[in-house]
């Protein structure tokens, strides 16, 4: 499996996770948290984008941000797996949530800020193509911001999925545009 294939797998898994988060795809089991498993696997595969884009100063920063974002996604998914292990025990879930909110060493890197770094890193990778692949780059940049706004501010699942779709399509199109440009050389 080559790097571009890993990137595509990451994009598909990531988008599927957002379909679960938005409830457009129903959960098939109460004992398995499919949304977070797809998100976790997708985020790990998205790390492959660090190897696809050229090596320059902007992309070096983007690679660090993307890597930190993937690490944060792993932490966030772990927290959510623990949360879902409580089942219907809403009191225990609330206590854990309160504990995490009161623990800055957990809350900021793994809940509030960290996961956004994945979107920021990939958007910065896309920004490197703003002059040559303007629309595709803007799809990634706008999509990444819109995912955050729709999830945190608006709490709207449909907008979240649409934003994620724009983000994923932009990255996928950049991936193939890069491949197309390599074939023309």
Secondary structure, 3 states (H helix, E strand, C coil): CCHHHHHHHHHHHHHHHHHHHCCCCCCCCCCCCHHHHHHHHHHHHHCCHHHHCCCCHHHHHHHHHHHHHHHHHHHHHHHHHHHHHCCCCHHHHHHHHHHHHCCHHHHHHHHHCCCHHHHHHHHHHHHCCCCCCHHHHHHHHHHHHHHHHHHHHCCCHHHHHHHHHHHHHHHHHHHHHHHHHHHHC
